[in-house]
Amino acid sequence: MRPLRNRLGPLLVVGTVFGALVLCLPSVLGLWGLLDGVDVLTLTFLGLLGAAVALLALGTLLLQRRVGHLSKSVGTAMETHSRRVTEVLGGDRLETARALEGVQERLSDLRERALPRMSGEIRHAIAAQGRDDYEQQVAWTELREYLDTAAFMPPLRGWAASPDVLRVLVRHIDRLRPTLVVECGSGASSVWLGYALRRAGGGRLVAVEHDARYADLSRELVTAHGLDDIVEIRHAPLTEIPATTVTVDGRERSTADLWYDTAVFADLEGIGLVFVDGPPKATGLQARYPAVPVLLPRCTEDVVIVLDDAARPDERAVGERWMAEHPELHRTEETAEKGAHVFSRKGS
């Protein structure tokens, strides 16, 4: 724009001088008497009109030049912006295309490998669950028919013992005919074991429960089935015991420092069967370990100790400690939903 001003500057000066001469010329001629007043005014008006037309033409020319320069600048800017936008969009499309290729590869891998594997695992899990459900139904039916129970029995599985582990316990009750059975924990299993002792022709069950409210509920359940003469529910709150240090996964850890108040066992002798299904796991590491050190001295020579939930690593570790500290014990692993380990003295 600056070069344009440089070129038009001289022209504007020349035009201004020439216009001034044209405007002054009629007045000079009038003073000399060559023109009358009307002619002077007419020529002056025409001069002014011509100057206005010239200025207008010049302004139009300048405006055209400005508009042209602005259009060129806008076109250049638009072209630059368009090129940048195109480059950015092109880059985004390239990144998007690469990302889509990655997604397609993952989907392909998912279809070819992950989905078949997951499908196989799901089918296996469903089949295993189906087998477990079937086995528990069979065990439940066998227990109902064999023990001749009441029509409405407390449910098993979940928090309660599963039918298959109760079937193991009933089998040993029939074989041993124990006069005394001790259960660590109480609930539905206490009722089923009461029926088993009644069918065996004698014996009694002492179930210890750390939760006072749950102990009351278990007593009500026992009474509802008319087993008060066979089953006794004792409240045994958890009390402090010395904790020990064990190695778990290469780390030193402290075991649970709570177990049933041992005073609840003071009058119990000649225990022929022990069912270890408590305290709950939340009590601490290897919470069920004290059962054997505390109860084994009060047991018969042919005692059988059944540890429930033996599929869990914590209970397996408890069993390993029992075996290491009491070499006279022999262990048998029973097939059960939650795992069941049966301990007895060797030779018995």
PyMOL commands that set and color helices and strands:
alter all, ss='L'
color gray80, all
select helices_A, chain A and resi 2-31+37-147+163-176+188-200+212-224+262-265+281-283+291-298+313-325
alter helices_A, ss='H'
color red, helices_A
select strands_A, chain A and resi 180-184+204-209+231-235+238-240+245-248+251-254+258-260+271-276+299-308+329-334+340-345
alter strands_A, ss='S'
color yellow, strands_A
deselect
rebuild
show_as cartoon
